Amino acid sequence: MAARRERIWYQGEAPPLSWRLLAHLYGALTALRRAAYRRGWLRAYTVEKPVVVVGNISVGGTGKTPLTVALVQALAARGLRVGVVSRGYGGSARGPLLVDAQAAAAVVGDEPLLIHRLSGAPVAIGRDRVAAAQLLLASAPLDVILADDGLQHYRLARKVEICVIDGARRFGNRRLLPAGPLREPLRRLERVDFRVCNGGVAHADEVQLHLRDDGASRLLDPADHVALERFAHGRVHAVAGIGNPQRFFDSLRACRIEVIAHPFADHHLFSPADLDFGDGLPVLMTSKDAVKCRDFARPHWWQVGVRAQLPDAFLDALTHRILAP
């Protein structure tokens, strides 16, 4: 099914009639929901501090997590105290719940745990993101809240919206789910404050985001940090349970690493058997996957990190928008 969906969404294969009919139904329901919030039939709740939503209109990995980490760090460098709210997708907790560094990804979700560990920012998860934001504000003095993957969560009112775009795959066939990868129609982009393009070439009205490799760290000893060139011209098992595993595999191949690819579903909860490949070859995985594997890691498992690079002009404009009355 996944291979067929990839062909239909991104490679030009026509979607079946049933998918197209469901897409029309999905579009009608989402339009009705947006209208309900716009006209006040459903209530959006405003919390005490400005909320900046980081999300997308397409499914799959677009780079929201490294962007969120970079925004936390950049805003902190500009004097703002930042917290993060997330649904906690993939975790069992309904929340609201504060995330700490010892939390289990199976409980709080892999992305919130990774954001907390990488940025040090306070993070709260909850399916009710209004309650999560209120818990966050009660737990720490903050100036702004970043809502991770909350573009379609209209119940939490926001001051700024940032939409992340996959610069390589863009919007595929431009159809709504399930006939295409879109959660909302393309015209939704007209209402966001900033569009951030991850990879590829940004359009004139987009901000260019570059994800740079940050080397690899041994899971059992994060202080053992090496450049990816250490694995060049050798074979490795590459593991990715993210929205777009191919992006990770391609990044390793660009470093002249011979990749044995092992894609998994997004937010997959790994077990030791998943990574038992019967040889001693290095196993390289994303940071998002590493937070779920550290408790049963082996000496030859490595986490590959990335750093998000953003233009200062965008970060200054975002800060100005947050602080504006």
N, C-alpha and C positions, 0 to 999 in steps of 0.2 A: 504493500500500500504506500509506504513512504517513497519508494522509487517512482511509482506512478504519479504520486502527488507532485514530486519534483519535476517530472516531465511536463505535467499539465501547468503548473504554476510558473515555471521558469524556462521551459524549453519549447514552447509553442504547441504542444499537443492539446487538442480541443477537449474541454471538460465535458463529461456526459450530461445529458439533459437533466437528470436528477440533481446533479450538483448545481447546475445553473438555476433550477427552480428553487432549490434551498437557498441559494445566494440571494435571490429576489426576496424570499421570506425573511432572511437574516437582515437584509438591508432595510426592509420595512419596519422590522422590530427595533433596530438600532436607531432609525430616524425618529420613531415614535418616542423612544426613551430620551433622545437628545431634546426633542421638542418639549417633553414633559418637564425637564429641568429648565429649559429656556423660558417657558411660560409660567413657571412656578407651581406646576401641578405636583412635582417632586421637589423636595427641599435640598438645597446645597448648604452645607454648614461651614461657616467661617471660623477659624481658630484665631488665637490672639496674635500670632506672628505670621508673616507672609509665607506662602507655600509656593514652591517652585516644582512643577511636575516635570519629570524626565520620562518620556515614553516613546511609543512609536505607533504607527497605524498599520503595521504589518506584523505577522507572526514570525517567529524565528529570531536568531541572534543578530542584533544590530549594533551591539557594543554599549548598551545602556549601563552595565555595571562598571566597566573601567571609566566611562564618562562620569558617572556619579561620584566615584572615588576622586577623580581629578577635580570635579567641581567643589567637593568638600574641602580639598586641600587649597585650591585657588581662592575660594571665598574666605577661608580661615586666614590665608596670607594677607587678605585685604581687611582683616579686623573683624570679620563676622563669625559668630558662634553658630555652628551648623549642626543640625540633627537630621536623621533620615527615618522615614517611615516606609514600610513595604508590606505587601500582603503576606509575605512568607511562603510563597508558592513552593510546593514540594515538601514542606514541613507539616507535621501533624498538629501543631498548636493552632488553635483558632485565635488566640490572643484576646485583648491586647497584652503584649509581653515585651519586656526589655531584653535585648540580646546582650550576652556577655561573651568574652573570648572563649570560655570553656563550654559554651552551648553546643548542642549537637545539631548538625545540619538536618538530620532527620526530623528534628522537632521544630526548628525555627526557619528552615529553608537555607539552601546553599548560598544564594546571593546576599541576603541580609548578613549572614555570618561573615562572608568574605568582605563585604563593605566595612563592617565593624573592625575586622582584624587589620585591613589594609589602611583605613583612614583614621582609626581611633575615635571616630565620631560616635555619639550615642545613637543607637538604632532601636526602633520599636517596630514590632510586627503585629499584624492583626487583619483579619478579613474585614473588620470594620475599621477603615483607615482613619476615620474621624476620631474614634476612641483611641487608636494608636497614637495619633498626633497629640491628643490631649494628655495621654500618659507621658509622652516624650516631654512636653512642656512642663509637666508637673515634676519631672525627675531632674531637669537640668536647666540652667539659664541659657536661653537660645535667642538668636536674632532671626533665624530663617530655618525653614524645614524643607528638605528635598524629599519629594514623593517619588520613590523608585517605581517605574512601570505603572504610573497612575493616570495616563492620558484619558482612558475611558472610565475612570472612577469619578464620575461627576459629583457624587455626594460630598466629596471634600473640595470645597471652593479653593481656587488657586489664583495667585497674582500673576504668575508667569508660567507659560507652557513652552517646553523644549521638546521637539520631535526629532528622534534619531533615525537616520536613513542609511540603509545598507548601500554604500556607494557602488558596489560591484553588481548586486542583483537588483538594486532599485526597488520597483514595485511589481516585478514579475509581469504577469499578464494583466494586471490592473483590475482584476475582478475581486469581488467580495468573497469571504469564506462561504462555503467550502470550495467554490469554483476557482478561487484565487487566494492569495495570501493576505488580503486586506481586511483589517478589523473595521475600518471606516472608509468611506469614499475619499478619493484624492482631494476633493474640495475641502476636506477637513484641514488640510495644510494651510489654507488661507487664513485660518483663525489662530494659528499658533504664533508665539512671539519670536521663536528662533527655530531654524531647521539646521541640524548638525549632520553633516555627511561623513560617515565613517568609511574611509578608503575611497578608491576611485577618484574621480575629479568632481569637486563640488560645483554645483550650478551657481549662477551669479547671486542668487538670493539665499545661499546656504553657507554655513560655517564649516571649514575643512577640519576634520578630526583625523589625526594620524595615531595609530597604535604601534608603538615601537617595542621591539622585544627587549625584555629586561633580564635576560639570562635565565638560568635554571638553578633551583635550589633543591637539595636532597630533602625528601619528606621527613626522614628521621633526624636530620640535622640541618635546619634552615640556614645556619651559619656557613654551611658548605655551599657556596654560591659560585657558579662557573658560567662562562660565556657559552652560548649555544654552539660556537665554533668547535667546542670540545667534542661534539658528536658528529661533526662534518665527516662525510665519506664513510660513515658507519651505519649499520642497521639499527633501528629502534622500533619498539612498539609505541605507537601514538594513540592515546585514549582521549576521547572527547565526548562528553555528555552535555552538549550545549546546543543552542538553536541552529547553528550552522557549523557542524564539525569540519566541513571541507575547508573553511577559512583557516582553522588551526593546522590542518595537515599541509595546506599550501604554504603556510608561513614557515613550517619546518623544512619543507622541500626547498624553499628559497634560500635556506642556510646550507644547502648541499647535504642534507641528511636524508638517508634512505629510509622511507617511512613504511612501516606495516600498519595500516590504518585500522582502527577499531572504533567506529562510530556507535554511540549509544543515544537513546532518547534524551531530550532535554530534561534536566533535573533528575536523571537516573540515580537511584540510591545504590551505590556499588557494594558488592560483597567481595571477599577475597577470591572467590572462584572466578569472578569476572575478569580478574587480572592475572590469573595463573596461566601463563602462555607456554609453560613447559621448557623454558630455556632461560639463560642468564642475560639476555639482551636488556639494555636499559629500557625502562618504561617512562615515557614523557607524557604528562597530562596538563590540562589547564589548571589555573588557580582555583576556578570554580569547582572542578572535580576533586582537587587535592584536599579541600576542606572536608570532604566526605570519606577520604581514604587514609587520613593520617593515623587513625587509631590502629590500623592493621597493616601499616606500610612496611615495605621491605627495603633493604639497603640500595637496591638499584632502581628505585622509583624516584622520579624527579618532577618538580612543579615548574612549569614555564610561565613566567610573569610577563605582563605588558605594561607599558606606561602610555597614558593618553596625553597627546600634545595638542594644545588649543591656542588660538591666537589671543594675545593680550587684549586686543581691541574688543573681542567678543566677551571676554571675562570682565572687562571694565564696563561694557554696556549692560551686561547682566547685573553687575553690582549696582549700577545706577538705577536700573529698573526695580530692583528689590528695595532700595532705599527711598525711592520716589514716594511722595505721599499719595 
